[in-house]
Amino acid sequence: MTPPAAGPIDAPAPAAPVLLQGADLQEARARLRALADRWRGQAWWAALTERAPGPVAHEVRAFADVLEAGDAGGALLQLPIRWRRC
């Protein structure tokens, strides 16, 4: 007889890691690009990027540029640390 596995009773089996395929990544990049395009088309975009203090406007434009490139990891790193903790 095999001893029971350690752990809580009725615990779910560990999930298999999710491996992304090329098509998944292409879809994610397309969605990031669409988000950047949608932002740039909003009325608030010009107000924020043209009238906000220089560092704020720069970071917002840089964030949109990273999204436009389809770089999800870079977009996360571009966010201010305070935003990443939310």
C-alpha positions, 0 to 999 in steps of 0.5 A, spaced: 500 500 500 502 506 498 502 512 503 498 518 502 501 524 499 503 529 504 498 535 504 491 537 506 486 533 505 482 534 498 487 539 496 487 540 488 493 537 484 498 542 482 496 545 476 501 544 470 505 550 468 502 554 462 506 554 456 505 560 451 505 558 444 507 563 439 500 565 437 498 567 444 504 572 444 502 575 438 495 576 440 498 579 447 502 584 443 496 585 438 492 587 444 498 592 447 498 595 440 491 596 440 491 599 447 496 604 445 493 606 439 486 607 443 490 611 448 493 616 443 486 617 440 483 619 446 482 627 448 485 626 455 492 624 451 494 631 448 492 634 455 496 629 459 502 629 454 502 636 452 501 640 458 503 635 464 509 636 467 515 634 463 517 628 467 510 625 467 509 627 460 515 623 458 513 617 462 506 616 459 509 617 452 515 612 454 509 607 457 505 608 450 511 607 446 513 600 450 506 598 449 506 600 442 512 595 441 508 589 444 513 589 450 509 587 456 515 586 460 518 592 458 511 596 460 511 593 467 518 595 468 516 602 465 510 603 470 512 607 477 514 602 483 508 605 486 503 603 481 506 596 480 504 595 488 497 596 487 
